[in-house]
Amino acid sequence: MQISYLTIIPLKIPFSRESIGFIFRRRRLFFFLELVKETFKEKGKVNIVDVGGTKEYWNIFPNGFLQSYNIRITIVNQKYFNIPIGDKNFTYIHADACDLSIFKNKSFHIAHSNSVIEHVGDWGRMVLFSKEISRIADKYFVQSPDFWFPVEPHCMTLFYHWLPKKVQILLIQNFSLGHWCKAKTYDEAVKRAESIHLLDKKKIGELFNDANIYVERFLGIPKSLLAVRK
């Protein structure tokens, strides 16, 4: 396992689409594009499984990108899809990211997952997720927010994820936090608080111990973690 560091400095771009989050995603995809180009050179096509993803995510790439590298994407998600008719580049599968037994070993050239592993459950579930990612593809690209970044990326609230779980639940019950509306019930508050388990460098390195681990930094602070197996 090799650990490297990336420094990301936000650019001021006058398009509404170019949010800071969009810029981060686009820049970190340098590593993913390397996997795509390498695979296309070897195989003449690129079969990708996007575990926990959506079709909308792929709008980050320029028009014609999928066709240029002969890319076919299988999107796996627990959510049900409104499947477009005649969508030749995408296939949609409803499945649990921690149990991808519907796929044989090395069914895909590349496994891709963006900000999913922190949602799959406890450590045991994360281990299952990492094993499935490693099993079903030759190469993989997995991204997750870093626990040590002070702004919790899902509710965009400072220091929220460093607080005890009881305090998190109390805050969710009584306040709107960033993107989150105030919970209507205690049950909703508990489920929301327990739905996210952010990782640090040591944890993601343990889960993906055959990958290179890249730490993306913002103003010197770890922001995201990338596990990339070439």
NORURDA-V246081 format. One record per helix or strand of 2 or more residues. SS is the DSSP state (2 for helix, 1 for strand). FROM is the first residue (numbers start at 1). TO is the last residue. If there is no record, write none. Layout:
# NORURDA-V246081
<<SS FROM TO> <SS FROM TO>>
This chain:
# NORURDA-V246081
<<1 2 8> <2 20 28> <2 30 43> <1 46 51> <2 56 60> <2 65 68> <1 71 77> <1 90 94> <1 108 114> <2 117 119> <2 123 136> <1 137 146> <1 151 152> <1 157 158> <2 160 162> <2 165 174> <2 186 193> <2 201 207> <1 212 218> <1 221 229>>
